[in-house]
C-alpha cells in the first residue's frame, strides 16, 4: 500500500455515527492469522517468531476479542498484506 495515495474503496473505514466507535476486530485478525498459519503449515510459535514483538499467547488470545495496543495492532494487517480497514468494525460505545 502506498501512503501517498487515497484509500481504495475497499480500504475505507466503516461509518460509525455518534453512538458508535471504531474498534479493531481482534477476532477477525485471529481468524485471518490462523488461516494463513494453517496454509503455511506453521505452529503459533513459528508464526510469533515471524512477527517481532508477539508471543504465541498474544496471537492466540486475539480469538477472545481483547483490545490490542498500537502500534502492535498495525503489524498484523501489514504482515497479512491486507489493509487495516479489513479489521475495523463500528461498535457501540
KEVOTOR-98974 format. One line per 8 residues: number of its first residue (from 1); their letters; for each residue x, y, z of N, C-alpha, C. Coordinates in Angstrom, 2 decimals, always signed. Example, Ala and Ser with C-alpha at 12.3 -4.5 7.8 and 13.67 -1.06 7.14 Angstrom:
KEVOTOR-98974
1> AS> +13.19 -5.69 +7.80 +12.30 -4.50 +7.80 +13.20 -3.30 +7.80; +12.85 -2.25 +7.08 +13.67 -1.06 +7.14 +12.90 +0.03 +7.87
//
This chain:
KEVOTOR-98974
1> XXXXXXXX> +0.83 -1.18 +0.00 +0.00 +0.00 +0.00 +0.88 +1.24 +0.00; +0.46 +2.21 -0.74 +1.21 +3.45 -0.88 +0.53 +4.53 -0.03; +1.24 +5.04 +0.97 +0.67 +6.03 +1.89 +0.36 +7.36 +1.21; +0.88 +7.60 +0.02 +0.62 +8.86 -0.66 -0.65 +8.81 -1.49; -1.25 +7.66 -1.65 -2.48 +7.51 -2.44 -3.70 +7.51 -1.54; -4.82 +7.93 -2.12 -6.09 +7.87 -1.39 -6.48 +6.40 -1.22; -7.22 +6.08 -0.17 -7.63 +4.69 +0.03 -8.49 +4.20 -1.13; -8.32 +2.95 -1.46 -9.20 +2.31 -2.45 -10.56 +2.13 -1.80
9> XXXXXXXX> -11.63 +1.96 -2.60 -12.96 +1.81 -1.99 -13.04 +0.71 -0.93; -12.31 -0.37 -1.10 -12.36 -1.45 -0.12 -11.50 -1.15 +1.11; -10.81 -0.02 +1.13 -9.96 +0.35 +2.26 -10.59 +1.43 +3.15; -11.78 +1.89 +2.80 -12.44 +2.92 +3.60 -12.89 +2.34 +4.94; -12.84 +3.17 +5.97 -13.31 +2.76 +7.28 -14.83 +2.78 +7.31; -15.45 +1.92 +8.12 -16.91 +1.94 +8.21 -17.41 +3.22 +8.87; -18.66 +3.57 +8.58 -19.28 +4.73 +9.23 -19.59 +4.35 +10.67; -19.29 +5.24 +11.59 -19.53 +4.93 +13.00 -20.78 +5.61 +13.53
17> XXXXXXXX> -21.02 +6.86 +13.16 -22.14 +7.60 +13.72 -21.84 +8.05 +15.14; -22.72 +8.88 +15.72 -22.45 +9.46 +17.03 -22.51 +8.47 +18.19; -23.24 +7.37 +18.07 -23.40 +6.43 +19.19 -22.46 +5.23 +19.08; -21.57 +5.27 +18.11 -20.69 +4.13 +17.90 -19.24 +4.59 +17.81; -18.33 +3.68 +17.96 -16.91 +3.98 +17.90 -16.24 +2.89 +17.06; -15.18 +3.25 +16.38 -14.45 +2.27 +15.59 -13.46 +1.52 +16.48; -13.44 +0.22 +16.33 -12.53 -0.64 +17.09 -11.93 -1.66 +16.14; -10.72 -2.12 +16.47 -10.14 -3.22 +15.73 -10.84 -4.51 +16.15
25> XXXXXXXX> -11.16 -5.33 +15.17 -11.82 -6.61 +15.39 -10.75 -7.68 +15.56; -10.38 -7.93 +16.81 -9.28 -8.87 +17.06 -9.67 -10.30 +16.71; -10.94 -10.63 +16.79 -11.37 -11.98 +16.39 -11.15 -12.19 +14.90; -11.44 -11.16 +14.11 -11.21 -11.25 +12.66 -9.71 -11.34 +12.36; -8.90 -10.61 +13.13 -7.45 -10.69 +12.96 -6.97 -12.11 +13.26; -7.48 -12.68 +14.36 -7.10 -14.04 +14.73 -7.48 -15.02 +13.62; -8.69 -14.89 +13.10 -9.14 -15.80 +12.04 -8.25 -15.71 +10.80; -7.87 -14.49 +10.43 -7.01 -14.31 +9.26 -5.61 -14.86 +9.52
33> XXXXXXXX> -5.08 -14.62 +10.72 -3.77 -15.17 +11.07 -3.81 -16.69 +11.10; -4.86 -17.24 +11.67 -4.98 -18.69 +11.77 -5.08 -19.32 +10.38; -5.84 -18.70 +9.50 -5.95 -19.22 +8.13 -4.59 -19.21 +7.44; -3.86 -18.12 +7.56 -2.54 -18.02 +6.93 -1.57 -19.01 +7.58; -1.66 -19.14 +8.89 -0.80 -20.07 +9.61 -1.04 -21.50 +9.13; -2.29 -21.87 +8.99 -2.63 -23.22 +8.53 -2.19 -23.44 +7.08; -2.41 -22.43 +6.23 -1.96 -22.52 +4.82 -0.48 -22.83 +4.75; +0.27 -22.22 +5.63 +1.73 -22.35 +5.61 +2.25 -23.49 +6.47
41> XXXXXXXX> +1.34 -24.21 +7.13 +1.74 -25.34 +7.96 +2.60 -24.94 +9.15; +2.29 -23.81 +9.75 +3.07 -23.28 +10.87 +2.34 -23.50 +12.19; +3.11 -23.54 +13.25 +2.55 -23.51 +14.60 +2.42 -22.04 +15.01; +1.69 -21.82 +16.11 +1.60 -20.45 +16.62 +2.97 -19.95 +17.07; +3.79 -20.85 +17.57 +5.14 -20.47 +17.99 +5.97 -20.01 +16.80; +5.90 -20.75 +15.71 +6.64 -20.37 +14.50 +6.12 -19.05 +13.94; +4.82 -18.87 +13.98 +4.24 -17.62 +13.47 +4.72 -16.43 +14.31; +4.72 -16.59 +15.63 +5.17 -15.50 +16.50 +6.62 -15.13 +16.22
49> XXXXXXXX> +7.44 -16.10 +15.86 +8.84 -15.81 +15.54 +8.96 -14.96 +14.28; +7.98 -15.07 +13.39 +7.98 -14.26 +12.16 +7.46 -12.85 +12.41; +6.82 -12.64 +13.54 +6.18 -11.36 +13.84 +6.82 -10.76 +15.09; +7.88 -9.98 +14.93 +8.57 -9.41 +16.10 +7.61 -8.67 +17.03; +7.82 -8.88 +18.33 +7.00 -8.20 +19.32 +5.79 -9.00 +19.76; +5.58 -10.18 +19.17 +4.44 -11.02 +19.53 +4.92 -12.32 +20.14; +4.15 -12.82 +21.08 +4.36 -14.17 +21.60 +3.22 -15.03 +21.06; +3.37 -16.35 +21.11 +2.27 -17.21 +20.65 +0.97 -16.91 +21.41
57> XXXXXXXX> +1.09 -16.70 +22.72 -0.10 -16.40 +23.52 -0.79 -15.11 +23.11; -0.03 -14.11 +22.76 -0.62 -12.84 +22.31 -1.45 -13.07 +21.05; -0.95 -13.90 +20.17 -1.66 -14.16 +18.91 -2.90 -15.01 +19.13; -2.78 -16.06 +19.94 -3.95 -16.92 +20.15 -5.01 -16.22 +20.99; -4.61 -15.32 +21.88 -5.58 -14.59 +22.70 -6.45 -13.64 +21.89; -6.04 -13.31 +20.69 -6.87 -12.45 +19.84 -8.23 -13.08 +19.58; -8.31 -14.39 +19.66 -9.58 -15.10 +19.42 -10.64 -14.75 +20.45; -10.24 -14.31 +21.63 -11.21 -13.98 +22.67 -11.67 -12.53 +22.61
65> XXXXXXXX> -11.10 -11.77 +21.69 -11.56 -10.41 +21.47 -11.01 -9.34 +22.38; -9.81 -9.48 +22.96 -9.29 -8.39 +23.79 -8.86 -7.21 +22.94; -8.74 -6.08 +23.59 -8.19 -4.93 +22.90 -6.70 -5.16 +22.70; -6.14 -4.55 +21.67 -4.72 -4.68 +21.38 -4.16 -3.28 +21.18; -2.97 -3.06 +21.66 -2.36 -1.73 +21.60 -1.75 -1.40 +20.26; -1.58 -0.11 +20.06 -0.90 +0.40 +18.88 +0.53 +0.69 +19.30; +1.51 +0.48 +18.49 +1.49 +0.15 +17.06 +1.41 -1.34 +16.76; +1.41 -2.18 +17.80 +1.39 -3.63 +17.57 +0.22 -4.04 +16.68
73> XXXXXXXX> -0.94 -3.45 +16.90 -2.12 -3.83 +16.12 -1.90 -3.63 +14.62; -1.10 -2.64 +14.26 -0.87 -2.35 +12.83 +0.07 -3.35 +12.19; +0.82 -4.07 +12.98 +1.74 -5.07 +12.42 +0.99 -6.25 +11.84; -0.20 -6.54 +12.35 -0.94 -7.72 +11.89 -1.44 -7.55 +10.46; -2.19 -6.49 +10.14 -2.60 -6.33 +8.74 -1.40 -6.21 +7.80; -0.35 -5.55 +8.26 +0.84 -5.40 +7.44 +1.44 -6.77 +7.13; +1.56 -7.62 +8.13 +2.11 -8.96 +7.93 +1.22 -9.78 +7.00; -0.10 -9.60 +7.13 -1.04 -10.32 +6.28 -1.10 -9.75 +4.86
81> XXXXXXXX> -0.57 -8.53 +4.66 -0.65 -7.89 +3.35 -2.05 -7.40 +3.03; -2.78 -7.00 +4.07 -4.16 -6.53 +3.90 -4.30 -5.14 +4.50; -5.27 -4.36 +4.03 -5.48 -3.04 +4.64 -6.02 -3.18 +6.06; -5.63 -2.27 +6.92 -6.11 -2.29 +8.30 -7.63 -2.18 +8.36; -8.22 -1.52 +7.39 -9.68 -1.35 +7.38 -10.42 -2.69 +7.31; -9.76 -3.73 +6.84 -10.39 -5.06 +6.83 -10.72 -5.53 +8.23; -10.08 -4.95 +9.21 -10.22 -5.40 +10.59 -10.81 -4.35 +11.53; -11.49 -3.36 +10.97 -12.09 -2.30 +11.77 -13.61 -2.45 +11.69
89> XXXXX> -14.24 -2.39 +12.84 -15.69 -2.51 +12.93 -16.23 -1.37 +13.79; -17.46 -0.93 +13.51 -18.13 +0.05 +14.34 -18.82 -0.70 +15.47; -18.59 -0.27 +16.69 -19.17 -0.91 +17.87 -19.89 +0.14 +18.71; -20.81 -0.31 +19.53 -21.48 +0.61 +20.47 -20.45 +1.14 +21.44; -20.66 +2.39 +21.86 -19.73 +3.00 +22.82 -19.79 +2.33 +24.16
//
